[in-house]
Amino acid sequence: MRREQQIDTYVDSWNEPDVDQRHVLIESAWAAECTYHAPAVEARGYVAISDNITRIQRKYPNRVFCRTSDVFSHRERARYTWAMLDPAGSATIAGVDYALFDEDGKLRRVTCVYDRKPRPGEL
């Protein structure tokens, strides 16, 4: 799979409500030894990454994640922007992800940096 496809599969996992289907997406995009870093969480492994997605889906129901930029790659690294959209299409949260791929082209680490987070009273 190309890097863009790996990243899109990963982004799709954020929209998948069925845990079993989400695990299929996560396992196809991520290496066995994987870590997701964000300001509020560090998730290691498939189960922890899926559990974090479940936590966010519960905290922010009826949201859709999407990639909002091209994927810019250099060697084993890539960067792209994303947003979590509310039903009206406004970004609840948005940010930049920095990805590191393993030798097989799977995600080994994703580091999330927020550009936009909900302000108090906004939700």
C-alpha positions as CSV (number, residue, x, y, z in Angstrom):
1,M,0.0,0.0,0.0
2,R,1.2,3.5,-0.7
3,R,1.7,5.9,2.2
4,E,-1.3,7.9,1.3
5,Q,-3.5,4.8,1.3
6,Q,-2.0,3.7,4.7
7,I,-2.9,7.1,6.1
8,D,-6.4,7.1,4.6
9,T,-7.0,3.7,6.1
10,Y,-5.9,5.0,9.4
11,V,-8.2,8.1,9.1
12,D,-11.1,5.8,8.1
13,S,-10.5,3.9,11.4
14,W,-11.5,7.0,13.3
15,N,-15.0,6.9,11.6
16,E,-15.6,3.2,12.1
17,P,-18.1,2.5,15.0
18,D,-17.8,-1.3,14.8
19,V,-14.8,-2.4,16.9
20,D,-14.1,-5.5,14.9
21,Q,-14.1,-3.6,11.6
22,R,-12.0,-0.9,13.2
23,H,-9.4,-3.5,14.2
24,V,-9.2,-4.7,10.6
25,L,-8.5,-1.2,9.5
26,I,-5.9,-0.6,12.2
27,E,-4.1,-3.8,11.6
28,S,-3.9,-3.1,7.8
29,A,-2.5,0.4,8.4
30,W,-0.3,0.0,11.5
31,A,2.8,-2.0,12.2
32,A,2.6,-4.5,15.1
33,E,4.8,-2.3,17.2
34,C,3.0,1.0,17.0
35,T,2.4,4.2,19.0
36,Y,-0.1,7.1,18.7
37,H,1.0,10.3,20.5
38,A,-1.4,13.2,21.1
39,P,-1.4,15.9,23.8
40,A,-4.0,13.9,25.9
41,V,-2.9,10.3,25.2
42,E,-0.2,7.9,24.3
43,A,-1.6,4.7,22.9
44,R,0.6,1.7,22.2
45,G,-0.6,-1.2,20.1
46,Y,-3.7,-2.0,18.2
47,V,-6.0,-2.3,21.2
48,A,-5.0,0.9,22.8
49,I,-5.3,2.8,19.5
50,S,-8.8,1.4,19.0
51,D,-9.7,2.2,22.7
52,N,-8.6,5.8,22.2
53,I,-10.8,6.1,19.0
54,T,-13.8,4.7,21.0
55,R,-13.1,7.3,23.7
56,I,-13.1,10.1,21.2
57,Q,-16.2,8.8,19.4
58,R,-18.1,8.8,22.7
59,K,-16.8,12.2,23.7
60,Y,-17.7,13.8,20.4
61,P,-20.6,11.9,18.8
62,N,-21.8,12.5,15.3
63,R,-18.4,13.7,14.1
64,V,-16.5,12.6,10.9
65,F,-12.7,12.6,10.6
66,C,-11.2,13.5,7.2
67,R,-7.7,14.3,5.8
68,T,-7.6,17.9,4.7
69,S,-4.3,18.1,2.9
70,D,-2.1,16.1,0.6
71,V,0.3,13.7,2.2
72,F,3.8,15.2,2.1
73,S,6.5,12.5,2.4
74,H,10.2,12.3,2.9
75,R,11.9,8.9,3.2
76,E,10.1,7.1,6.0
77,R,8.2,10.1,7.3
78,A,5.1,12.0,6.2
79,R,2.9,14.8,7.3
80,Y,-0.7,15.8,6.6
81,T,-3.5,17.8,8.1
82,W,-6.9,16.5,9.3
83,A,-10.1,17.7,10.9
84,M,-13.0,16.2,12.9
85,L,-16.1,17.8,11.5
86,D,-19.5,18.3,13.2
87,P,-22.7,17.6,11.4
88,A,-22.7,21.2,10.0
89,G,-19.2,20.7,8.5
90,S,-17.4,22.8,11.0
91,A,-14.1,21.6,12.5
92,T,-14.5,20.6,16.2
93,I,-10.8,19.7,16.3
94,A,-8.2,20.0,13.6
95,G,-4.5,19.3,13.5
96,V,-1.3,18.0,11.9
97,D,-0.2,14.4,12.1
98,Y,3.4,13.4,11.7
99,A,3.8,9.8,10.6
100,L,6.8,7.5,10.8
101,F,6.6,4.3,8.7
102,D,8.4,1.0,9.2
103,E,10.4,-0.9,6.6
104,D,7.2,-2.6,5.3
105,G,5.5,0.8,4.8
106,K,3.1,0.5,7.7
107,L,2.6,3.2,10.3
108,R,4.9,2.8,13.3
109,R,4.2,6.1,15.0
110,V,1.8,9.0,14.5
111,T,2.3,12.2,16.5
112,C,-0.7,14.5,16.6
113,V,-0.3,18.3,17.1
114,Y,-3.6,20.2,17.4
115,D,-4.3,23.4,15.4
116,R,-7.7,23.8,16.8
117,K,-9.5,22.4,19.9
118,P,-13.0,23.1,21.2
119,R,-13.2,26.2,23.4
120,P,-15.0,26.1,26.7
121,G,-18.8,26.1,26.2
122,E,-18.4,25.5,22.4
123,L,-19.8,22.0,22.4
